Amino acid sequence: MDLFAQQEEDNLRRSMPLAARLRPRNLNEFVGQTHFMGEGQLLRRLIDARRLSSLLFFGPPGTGKTTLAHLLAIETGGRLRTLSAVTSGVKELREILTQARNEVAAGSPRPLLFVDEMHRFNKSQQDALLPDVEDGIVTLVGATTCNPFFAINGALLSRSQVFQFQPLHSDDILQVVERALHDRERGLGHIATECDPDALRYLASECEGDARRALNVLEVAVLSSKQQPVVISRQLLQESMQQKTLQYDGTGDEHYDISSALIKSIRGSDPDAALYWLARMLESGEDVRFICRRLVILASEDIGNADPGALSLAVAAAQACEMIGLPECQLTLSQAVIYLACAEKSNAATTAIALARREVTEGKLIPVPTHLKDSHYSGAKRLGHGVGYQYSHDEPDGVAEQDYLGVDRTFYSPSSRGWEGQISVRLEAIRQRLRQAKPSPSSTPDATMEPRR
């Protein structure tokens, strides 16, 4: 390398942001993800044995997916070829795969093909990878922030090992930050600084597991300060930190994960957790109508007749939200979520309809008893339809002792919680009277049906 080329490389390196300059040069500098990169863990064993198959890296930004892909190429001695699924199409992909096949045919080691944001590739683009991945022409390393089981073709998934990256622990981020402050060649070590340890711990915790964000904040804080030496305080870091943009894709797994957390928190009777997940959805721009639909469903699915008013409140909340919109309807949603979380819970109605539908779909069709058949037409009585039917309102308590199904089946088993507890007592008394009009068990061998738990 001549003098000018070296100077150009140094200039380019100095222009890079701190996070890029400080990217680990070997596995010893890589921090975090010890659940698969720690000593004796799966990916570390594969690297040590030089037995890498195609890999899918899945996790939030700033957790080391791109960095680890570069390190894998260094460790295995393979040439790294990089594609961004945001800017590349099938044409670029096929060109790289053709070059890789030619290199392997000439005796070179198979290259690592790193595809960033791989979930952005459509089905045909992902399919274009299959032949060369299957033939071992390239070692595919795909990175995605979306759940690969939603975003990646099943054929590619079956040929790849999935490693989920977790947000970095604050101790890991603190280690990265301190390295940046002391590294004179690639970091900020050439700038005189005075650090408040509490401020650095604050930075490590506020960046929510994102090392790139921590380094960006640190670089802004140091380079924008006019003090000499630079005093890295909590206030300086706060001023240098932009509000984090919430990661939320209205059609991706984050959408389903957070809505699932909302529903499970309400089901679990935790209004505080439910309000937090509601706030996440609102701040991320979730469709209010989607939230309302989920609350209406939950009112029947998880509360039911333990608190019959829950469904009315959920429907009223949905109507109110449609009428007034955001931001005011957040108050309506808050009220509804708190009420539903604190309400008595029962899934008896959910279980009951599932049992009844299973009976039907399994082909156990029960003919309508003759006395219940429609009798409002000429000739019905000649067929016996409606004959013997007892009008319930003619009975003193409104309950006529007659058979309404023809066989003995129990689908609805009310819980003892809330208003459903009162239903349970009344229903048991009614069922005892109705059983007197049902056929005896000896005439219906499969007369009982236990509800699923």
KOLGUTI-691090 format. One record per residue (C-alpha): residue in one letter; residue number from 1; x, y, z. Coordinates in nm, 4 decimals. Layout:
<sites>
   lumdo   marmi       east      north         up
       A     NUM          X          Y          Z
...
</sites>
This chain:
<sites>
   lumdo   marmi       east      north         up
       M       1     0.0000     0.0000     0.0000
       D       2     0.1510     0.3346    -0.1009
       L       3     0.1618     0.6479     0.1145
       F       4    -0.1402     0.8093    -0.0533
       A       5    -0.3542     0.4956    -0.0260
       Q       6    -0.2697     0.4716     0.3446
       Q       7    -0.3584     0.8370     0.3936
       E       8    -0.6888     0.7907     0.2119
       E       9    -0.7721     0.4898     0.4287
       D      10    -0.6908     0.6867     0.7452
       N      11    -0.9108     0.9739     0.6282
       L      12    -1.1999     0.7394     0.5561
       R      13    -1.1635     0.5739     0.8945
       R      14    -1.1631     0.9087     1.0744
       S      15    -1.4845     1.0084     0.8952
       M      16    -1.6656     0.6974     1.0152
       P      17    -1.8945     0.7278     1.3185
       L      18    -1.7597     0.5996     1.6487
       A      19    -1.9788     0.2878     1.6417
       A      20    -1.8340     0.1832     1.3059
       R      21    -1.4720     0.2618     1.4031
       L      22    -1.5035     0.0634     1.7234
       R      23    -1.6478    -0.2489     1.5615
       P      24    -1.4720    -0.5546     1.7166
       R      25    -1.1761    -0.6906     1.5189
       N      26    -1.1923    -1.0410     1.6671
       L      27    -1.4214    -1.2600     1.8749
       N      28    -1.2423    -1.1651     2.1965
       E      29    -1.3677    -0.8065     2.1554
       F      30    -1.7262    -0.9175     2.0889
       V      31    -1.9537    -0.8604     2.3897
       G      32    -2.2931    -1.0051     2.4796
       Q      33    -2.4991    -1.2938     2.3406
       T      34    -2.3318    -1.5387     2.5784
       H      35    -2.6319    -1.7730     2.5438
       F      36    -2.4895    -1.8843     2.2089
       M      37    -2.1440    -1.7196     2.1958
       G      38    -2.0195    -1.8115     2.5423
       E      39    -1.7598    -2.0801     2.5945
       G      40    -1.9092    -2.4186     2.5039
       Q      41    -2.2264    -2.2682     2.3535
       L      42    -2.3582    -2.3766     2.0138
       L      43    -2.2407    -2.1028     1.7765
       R      44    -1.9023    -2.0773     1.9468
       R      45    -1.8569    -2.4534     1.9043
       L      46    -1.9508    -2.4312     1.5352
       I      47    -1.6994    -2.1508     1.4823
       D      48    -1.4220    -2.3375     1.6611
       A      49    -1.4948    -2.6520     1.4576
       R      50    -1.5218    -2.4548     1.1295
       R      51    -1.8586    -2.6229     1.0709
       L      52    -2.0768    -2.3239     0.9919
       S      53    -2.4019    -2.3866     0.8093
       S      54    -2.6366    -2.1123     0.6970
       L      55    -2.7370    -1.8832     0.9818
       L      56    -3.0208    -1.6430     1.0559
       F      57    -2.9542    -1.3683     1.3114
       F      58    -3.2726    -1.2282     1.4616
       G      59    -3.2919    -0.9453     1.7143
       P      60    -3.3236    -0.5708     1.7800
       P      61    -3.0834    -0.3115     1.6365
       G      62    -2.7444    -0.2540     1.7966
       T      63    -2.7022    -0.6022     1.9423
       G      64    -2.4160    -0.7223     1.7191
       K      65    -2.5724    -0.9014     1.4204
       T      66    -2.3696    -0.7250     1.1502
       T      67    -2.0553    -0.7250     1.3639
       L      68    -2.0709    -1.0977     1.4232
       A      69    -2.1206    -1.1659     1.0518
       H      70    -1.7939    -0.9810     0.9761
       L      71    -1.6144    -1.1680     1.2537
       L      72    -1.7345    -1.5030     1.1198
       A      73    -1.5682    -1.4289     0.7866
       I      74    -1.2440    -1.3394     0.9645
       E      75    -1.2519    -1.6485     1.1866
       T      76    -1.3330    -1.8956     0.9081
       G      77    -1.1069    -1.7402     0.6450
       G      78    -1.3926    -1.7004     0.3992
       R      79    -1.4488    -1.3978     0.1829
       L      80    -1.7398    -1.1847     0.2999
       R      81    -1.9893    -1.0631     0.0423
       T      82    -2.2516    -0.8204     0.1651
       L      83    -2.5979    -0.7341     0.0373
       S      84    -2.8655    -0.5066     0.1761
       A      85    -3.2139    -0.6350     0.1086
       V      86    -3.3322    -0.2729     0.1173
       T      87    -3.1325    -0.1657    -0.1907
       S      88    -3.0528    -0.4915    -0.3752
       G      89    -3.2706    -0.6990    -0.6052
       V      90    -3.2577    -1.0379    -0.7733
       K      91    -3.0135    -0.9121    -1.0385
       E      92    -2.7461    -0.8167    -0.7826
       L      93    -2.8134    -1.1326    -0.5868
       R      94    -2.7666    -1.3579    -0.8905
       E      95    -2.4430    -1.1788    -0.9864
       I      96    -2.2927    -1.2438    -0.6436
       L      97    -2.4065    -1.6061    -0.6431
       T      98    -2.2580    -1.6629    -0.9905
       Q      99    -1.9246    -1.5157    -0.8793
       A     100    -1.9317    -1.7316    -0.5665
       R     101    -1.9971    -2.0481    -0.7698
       N     102    -1.7048    -1.9662    -1.0000
       E     103    -1.4726    -1.9090    -0.7026
       V     104    -1.5708    -2.2363    -0.5371
       A     105    -1.5293    -2.4215    -0.8685
       A     106    -1.1774    -2.2764    -0.8929
       G     107    -1.0896    -2.4162    -0.5510
       S     108    -1.1412    -2.1102    -0.3300
       P     109    -1.3177    -2.1439     0.0082
       R     110    -1.6902    -2.0833    -0.0100
       P     111    -1.7682    -1.7209     0.0772
       L     112    -2.0023    -1.5931     0.3479
       L     113    -2.2968    -1.4071     0.2006
       F     114    -2.4294    -1.1561     0.4541
       V     115    -2.7796    -1.0279     0.3734
       D     116    -2.8796    -0.7391     0.5975
       E     117    -3.2496    -0.6677     0.6632
       M     118    -3.3264    -1.0018     0.5022
       H     119    -3.6975    -0.9772     0.5795
       R     120    -3.7154    -0.7081     0.3080
       F     121    -3.6522    -0.9714     0.0397
       N     122    -3.9777    -1.0935    -0.1137
       K     123    -4.0555    -1.4603    -0.1737
       S     124    -3.8969    -1.4772    -0.5203
       Q     125    -3.5793    -1.3099    -0.3952
       Q     126    -3.5541    -1.5511    -0.1046
       D     127    -3.6202    -1.8438    -0.3385
       A     128    -3.3258    -1.7320    -0.5552
       L     129    -3.0947    -1.8126    -0.2626
       L     130    -3.2110    -2.1702    -0.2199
       P     131    -3.0081    -2.3602    -0.4852
       D     132    -2.6716    -2.2142    -0.3832
       V     133    -2.7451    -2.2446    -0.0128
       E     134    -2.8497    -2.6070    -0.0596
       D     135    -2.5418    -2.6854    -0.2750
       G     136    -2.3069    -2.5259    -0.0220
       I     137    -2.1834    -2.2605    -0.2678
       V     138    -2.2253    -1.9887    -0.0017
       T     139    -2.2669    -1.9804     0.3723
       L     140    -2.5700    -1.7588     0.4141
       V     141    -2.5786    -1.5238     0.7125
       G     142    -2.9080    -1.3345     0.7176
       A     143    -2.9851    -1.0573     0.9640
       T     144    -3.3359    -0.9425     1.0476
       T     145    -3.5148    -0.7436     1.3150
       C     146    -3.8354    -0.9349     1.2369
       N     147    -3.9255    -1.2796     1.3612
       P     148    -3.7856    -1.5118     1.0907
       F     149    -4.0713    -1.7550     1.1423
       F     150    -4.2975    -1.4795     1.0051
       A     151    -4.0619    -1.3148     0.7558
       I     152    -3.8444    -1.5901     0.6046
       N     153    -3.9523    -1.8686     0.3667
       G     154    -3.9956    -2.2079     0.5259
       A     155    -3.7494    -2.3620     0.2789
       L     156    -3.4713    -2.1254     0.3913
       L     157    -3.5638    -2.1686     0.7568
       S     158    -3.5316    -2.5454     0.7303
       R     159    -3.1778    -2.5053     0.5925
       S     160    -3.0622    -2.2507     0.8493
       Q     161    -2.9930    -2.2276     1.2190
       V     162    -3.1704    -1.9398     1.3912
       F     163    -2.9920    -1.7434     1.6645
       Q     164    -3.1920    -1.4851     1.8560
       F     165    -2.9926    -1.1809     1.9686
       Q     166    -3.1013    -1.0304     2.2999
       P     167    -3.0672    -0.6619     2.4002
       L     168    -2.7244    -0.6170     2.5568
       H     169    -2.6986    -0.6086     2.9334
       S     170    -2.6068    -0.2704     3.0791
       D     171    -2.2725    -0.4177     3.1953
       D     172    -2.1948    -0.5150     2.8347
       I     173    -2.2750    -0.1648     2.7103
       L     174    -2.0665    -0.0140     2.9902
       Q     175    -1.7737    -0.2255     2.8735
       V     176    -1.8154    -0.0976     2.5155
       V     177    -1.8432     0.2647     2.6318
       E     178    -1.5312     0.2440     2.8463
       R     179    -1.3390     0.0878     2.5591
       A     180    -1.4420     0.3806     2.3401
       L     181    -1.3195     0.6321     2.5954
       H     182    -0.9776     0.4678     2.6320
       D     183    -0.9000     0.3584     2.2749
       R     184    -0.6756     0.6306     2.1259
       E     185    -0.6582     0.4806     1.7780
       R     186    -1.0254     0.4073     1.7020
       G     187    -1.2126     0.5635     1.9912
       L     188    -1.2113     0.8879     2.1876
       G     189    -0.8969     0.8210     2.3900
       H     190    -0.7122     1.1120     2.2239
       I     191    -0.9619     1.3576     2.3775
       A     192    -0.9163     1.4544     2.7429
       T     193    -1.2270     1.3559     2.9400
       E     194    -1.3432     1.3345     3.2990
       C     195    -1.6159     1.0747     3.3555
       D     196    -1.8787     1.0499     3.6226
       P     197    -1.9239     0.6708     3.6764
       D     198    -2.2932     0.7243     3.7561
       A     199    -2.3361     0.9087     3.4246
       L     200    -2.1891     0.6171     3.2310
       R     201    -2.4146     0.3725     3.4150
       Y     202    -2.7090     0.5993     3.3297
       L     203    -2.6083     0.5893     2.9616
       A     204    -2.5754     0.2111     2.9679
       S     205    -2.9231     0.1674     3.1151
       E     206    -3.1016     0.4324     2.9052
       C     207    -2.9887     0.2866     2.5728
       E     208    -3.2021    -0.0233     2.6324
       G     209    -2.9528    -0.2805     2.5150
       D     210    -2.8475    -0.0924     2.1986
       A     211    -2.4676    -0.0519     2.1924
       R     212    -2.4752     0.1532     1.8715
       R     213    -2.7071     0.4073     2.0299
       A     214    -2.4852     0.4314     2.3386
       L     215    -2.1768     0.5036     2.1268
       N     216    -2.3622     0.7582     1.9150
       V     217    -2.4768     0.9461     2.2254
       L     218    -2.1270     0.9359     2.3731
       E     219    -1.9716     1.0680     2.0516
       V     220    -2.2202     1.3560     2.0288
       A     221    -2.1627     1.4422     2.3951
       V     222    -1.7821     1.4514     2.3670
       L     223    -1.7518     1.6237     2.0292
       S     224    -2.0156     1.8873     2.1020
       S     225    -1.8723     1.9922     2.4395
       K     226    -1.6604     2.3059     2.4547
       Q     227    -1.5096     2.2175     2.7917
       Q     228    -1.1469     2.1155     2.8232
       P     229    -1.1259     1.8491     2.9464
       V     230    -1.4735     1.7258     2.8561
       V     231    -1.6746     1.6504     3.1710
       I     232    -1.9068     1.3609     3.0875
       S     233    -2.1991     1.4206     3.3220
       R     234    -2.5499     1.2867     3.3305
       Q     235    -2.6829     1.6238     3.2138
       L     236    -2.4492     1.6288     2.9130
       L     237    -2.5589     1.2782     2.8137
       Q     238    -2.9262     1.3667     2.8533
       E     239    -2.8821     1.6695     2.6272
       S     240    -2.7069     1.4511     2.3686
       M     241    -2.9680     1.1784     2.3687
       Q     242    -3.2563     1.1954     2.1271
       Q     243    -3.5831     1.0298     2.2113
       K     244    -3.5710     0.6731     2.0877
       T     245    -3.8048     0.5892     1.8038
       L     246    -4.0249     0.3028     1.9111
       Q     247    -3.9710    -0.0141     1.7117
       Y     248    -4.3166    -0.1166     1.5992
       D     249    -4.4327    -0.2625     1.2719
       G     250    -4.8097    -0.2614     1.2402
       T     251    -4.7985    -0.5871     1.0449
       G     252    -4.4931    -0.7558     1.1970
       D     253    -4.4212    -0.9669     1.5025
       E     254    -4.3695    -0.6626     1.7288
       H     255    -4.7323    -0.5726     1.6578
       Y     256    -4.8490    -0.9187     1.7598
       D     257    -4.6124    -0.9472     2.0572
       I     258    -4.7268    -0.6213     2.2180
       S     259    -5.0955    -0.6808     2.1515
       S     260    -5.0496    -1.0296     2.2992
       A     261    -4.8866    -0.8765     2.6073
       L     262    -5.1814    -0.6357     2.6445
       I     263    -5.4414    -0.9131     2.6280
       K     264    -5.2493    -1.1461     2.8610
       S     265    -5.1994    -0.8652     3.1152
       I     266    -5.5739    -0.7912     3.1180
       R     267    -5.6507    -1.1632     3.1429
       G     268    -5.4051    -1.1839     3.4305
       S     269    -5.5835    -0.8956     3.6109
       D     270    -5.2808    -0.6615     3.6105
       P     271    -5.4081    -0.3127     3.5154
       D     272    -5.0637    -0.1522     3.5477
       A     273    -4.8992    -0.3860     3.2977
       A     274    -5.2013    -0.3576     3.0682
       L     275    -5.1799     0.0229     3.0716
       Y     276    -4.8102     0.0116     2.9838
       W     277    -4.8692    -0.2118     2.6809
       L     278    -5.1641     0.0062     2.5797
       A     279    -4.9357     0.3105     2.5974
       R     280    -4.6751     0.1342     2.3808
       M     281    -4.9369     0.0638     2.1177
       L     282    -5.0751     0.4194     2.1222
       E     283    -4.7321     0.5857     2.1109
       S     284    -4.6327     0.3624     1.8205
       G     285    -4.9331     0.4630     1.6134
       E     286    -5.1374     0.1440     1.6430
       D     287    -5.4824     0.1565     1.4822
       V     288    -5.7288     0.2366     1.7629
       R     289    -5.9924     0.0194     1.5967
       F     290    -5.7602    -0.2810     1.6237
       I     291    -5.7224    -0.2194     1.9994
       C     292    -6.0991    -0.1838     2.0406
       R     293    -6.1676    -0.5072     1.8521
       R     294    -5.9261    -0.6944     2.0763
       L     295    -6.0923    -0.5549     2.3904
       V     296    -6.4426    -0.6511     2.2694
       I     297    -6.3215    -1.0044     2.1951
       L     298    -6.1533    -1.0304     2.5359
       A     299    -6.4700    -0.9172     2.7161
       S     300    -6.6462    -1.2330     2.5955
       E     301    -6.3471    -1.4659     2.5747
       D     302    -6.1914    -1.4077     2.9174
       I     303    -6.4612    -1.2369     3.1291
       G     304    -6.7917    -1.3564     2.9897
       N     305    -7.0761    -1.3942     3.2352
       A     306    -6.8523    -1.3478     3.5370
       D     307    -6.9168    -0.9793     3.4640
       P     308    -7.1754    -0.9393     3.1845
       G     309    -7.1259    -0.5617     3.1954
       A     310    -6.7725    -0.5991     3.0590
       L     311    -6.8949    -0.6640     2.7049
       S     312    -7.1283    -0.3643     2.7142
       L     313    -6.8445    -0.1435     2.8373
       A     314    -6.6037    -0.2723     2.5708
       V     315    -6.8574    -0.2127     2.2926
       A     316    -6.9359     0.1339     2.4306
       A     317    -6.5636     0.2111     2.4410
       A     318    -6.5257     0.1060     2.0770
       Q     319    -6.8166     0.3294     1.9759
       A     320    -6.6794     0.6208     2.1777
       C     321    -6.3332     0.5842     2.0217
       E     322    -6.4881     0.5846     1.6732
       M     323    -6.6794     0.8994     1.7645
       I     324    -6.4075     1.1115     1.9272
       G     325    -6.0756     0.9724     1.7965
       L     326    -5.7275     1.0445     1.9288
       P     327    -5.5933     1.1954     2.1451
       E     328    -5.9051     1.2126     2.3636
       C     329    -6.0082     0.8494     2.3147
       Q     330    -5.6962     0.7388     2.5029
       L     331    -5.8963     0.8218     2.8173
       T     332    -6.1778     0.5922     2.7056
       L     333    -5.9294     0.3133     2.6300
       S     334    -5.7626     0.3612     2.9672
       Q     335    -6.0963     0.3340     3.1472
       A     336    -6.1923     0.0225     2.9504
       V     337    -5.8571    -0.1506     3.0011
       I     338    -5.8604    -0.0833     3.3765
       Y     339    -6.2176    -0.2125     3.4114
       L     340    -6.1520    -0.5261     3.2087
       A     341    -5.8303    -0.6010     3.3974
       C     342    -6.0031    -0.5674     3.7353
       A     343    -6.3187    -0.7592     3.6364
       E     344    -6.3898    -1.1154     3.7491
       K     345    -6.2668    -1.3621     3.4883
       S     346    -6.4306    -1.6650     3.3267
       N     347    -6.3673    -1.8441     2.9979
       A     348    -6.6714    -2.0695     3.0418
       A     349    -6.8548    -1.9133     2.7447
       T     350    -6.5453    -1.9640     2.5268
       T     351    -6.5127    -2.3267     2.6316
       A     352    -6.8865    -2.3888     2.5880
       I     353    -6.9079    -2.2814     2.2226
       A     354    -6.5838    -2.4676     2.1434
       L     355    -6.7306    -2.7907     2.2843
       A     356    -7.0595    -2.7445     2.0993
       R     357    -6.8847    -2.6741     1.7679
       R     358    -6.6535    -2.9716     1.8136
       E     359    -6.9609    -3.1918     1.8605
       V     360    -7.0971    -3.0641     1.5290
       T     361    -6.7723    -3.0825     1.3305
       E     362    -6.7109    -3.4392     1.4491
       G     363    -7.0365    -3.5368     1.2840
       K     364    -7.2381    -3.5955     1.6009
       L     365    -7.5491    -3.4335     1.4551
       I     366    -7.8552    -3.4476     1.6763
       P     367    -8.1968    -3.4357     1.5057
       V     368    -8.4312    -3.1621     1.6253
       P     369    -8.6830    -3.3152     1.8711
       T     370    -9.0271    -3.3277     1.7128
       H     371    -9.1944    -3.1131     1.9786
       L     372    -8.9404    -2.8327     1.9107
       K     373    -8.9853    -2.8264     1.5335
       D     374    -9.1537    -2.5313     1.3631
       S     375    -9.5306    -2.5580     1.3789
       H     376    -9.6231    -2.2238     1.2201
       Y     377    -9.7412    -2.3592     0.8857
       S     378   -10.0341    -2.5563     0.7527
       G     379    -9.9924    -2.9284     0.7956
       A     380    -9.7258    -2.9093     1.0698
       K     381    -9.9490    -3.0784     1.3234
       R     382   -10.0247    -3.3623     1.0820
       L     383    -9.6500    -3.4333     1.0941
       G     384    -9.6495    -3.4077     1.4716
       H     385    -9.4313    -3.0963     1.4681
       G     386    -9.4721    -2.8914     1.7829
       V     387    -9.7004    -3.1451     1.9441
       G     388    -9.6329    -3.1702     2.3175
       Y     389    -9.4324    -2.8459     2.3346
       Q     390    -9.4709    -2.6730     2.6713
       Y     391    -9.4717    -2.2918     2.6674
       S     392    -9.2231    -2.1859     2.9377
       H     393    -9.4122    -1.8683     3.0311
       D     394    -9.7103    -2.0772     3.1359
       E     395    -9.5027    -2.2190     3.4233
       P     396    -9.4972    -2.0293     3.7560
       D     397    -9.1164    -1.9952     3.7554
       G     398    -9.0782    -1.9770     3.3765
       V     399    -8.9137    -2.3218     3.3493
       A     400    -9.0928    -2.6064     3.1712
       E     401    -8.9725    -2.9589     3.2381
       Q     402    -8.9087    -3.0761     2.8832
       D     403    -8.6187    -3.2011     2.6709
       Y     404    -8.4594    -2.9410     2.4412
       L     405    -8.1818    -3.1480     2.2798
       G     406    -8.2812    -3.5129     2.2688
       V     407    -7.9584    -3.6382     2.4324
       D     408    -7.7760    -3.5558     2.7524
       R     409    -7.4999    -3.3073     2.6782
       T     410    -7.3266    -3.0495     2.8994
       F     411    -7.1374    -2.7766     2.7186
       Y     412    -7.1593    -2.4829     2.9583
       S     413    -6.9887    -2.5188     3.2971
       P     414    -7.0127    -2.1806     3.4710
       S     415    -6.7351    -2.0733     3.7047
       S     416    -6.7977    -1.9697     4.0650
       R     417    -6.6585    -1.6190     4.0032
       G     418    -6.8584    -1.2973     3.9938
       W     419    -7.2124    -1.2982     3.8601
       E     420    -7.1472    -1.6361     3.6975
       G     421    -7.1436    -1.7849     4.0459
       Q     422    -7.5105    -1.6905     4.0768
       I     423    -7.5761    -1.8378     3.7326
       S     424    -7.4136    -2.1610     3.8468
       V     425    -7.6506    -2.2048     4.1414
       R     426    -7.9633    -2.1258     3.9382
       L     427    -7.8509    -2.3359     3.6412
       E     428    -7.7889    -2.6430     3.8541
       A     429    -8.1448    -2.6265     3.9895
       I     430    -8.2846    -2.5831     3.6363
       R     431    -8.0772    -2.8713     3.4989
       Q     432    -8.2028    -3.1054     3.7693
       R     433    -8.5599    -3.0369     3.6550
       L     434    -8.4785    -3.0613     3.2835
       R     435    -8.3019    -3.3958     3.3307
       Q     436    -8.6329    -3.5470     3.4334
       A     437    -8.7559    -3.4978     3.0769
       K     438    -8.4407    -3.6342     2.9077
       P     439    -8.3964    -3.9937     2.7924
       S     440    -8.2340    -4.2286     3.0416
       P     441    -7.8561    -4.2911     3.0077
       S     442    -7.9234    -4.6516     2.9125
       S     443    -8.0895    -4.5373     2.5907
       T     444    -7.8017    -4.3002     2.5029
       P     445    -7.4684    -4.4780     2.5684
       D     446    -7.2543    -4.1673     2.4975
       A     447    -7.4832    -3.9314     2.6845
       T     448    -7.2251    -3.7370     2.8832
       M     449    -6.9552    -3.5135     2.7492
       E     450    -6.6936    -3.3748     2.9821
       P     451    -6.5807    -3.0202     2.8997
       R     452    -6.2143    -2.9683     2.8132
       R     453    -6.0032    -2.7927     3.0712
</sites>
